[in-house]
Amino acid sequence: MKPALTSAWRGGSRDGLAGWRIQFAFDQDVIDELKRVVPAECREWNENERFWWVALSHEHALLRLFPSFEGYLAQGSLF
């Protein structure tokens, strides 16, 4: 069973690059897969606020990892 996101919202990286900030229950397998499919320069972990940032260019990876991301993506297109 693939994990569900607990939240996802558009937001920038520490360097101001556009992307998604996502949160999900800790699952080392999912984290390892995220690191495998999204290059280091296109993702970052924010330890203080406990979310992952993933570049817009890797939305396809988020869709593959988290089927529930499709709903967040549809909401984001409304704005």
Helices and strands as residue ranges (DSSP letters): E 5-12, E 18-24, H 28-37, G 40-42, E 43-46, E 51-55, G 56-58, H 59-65, H 69-76
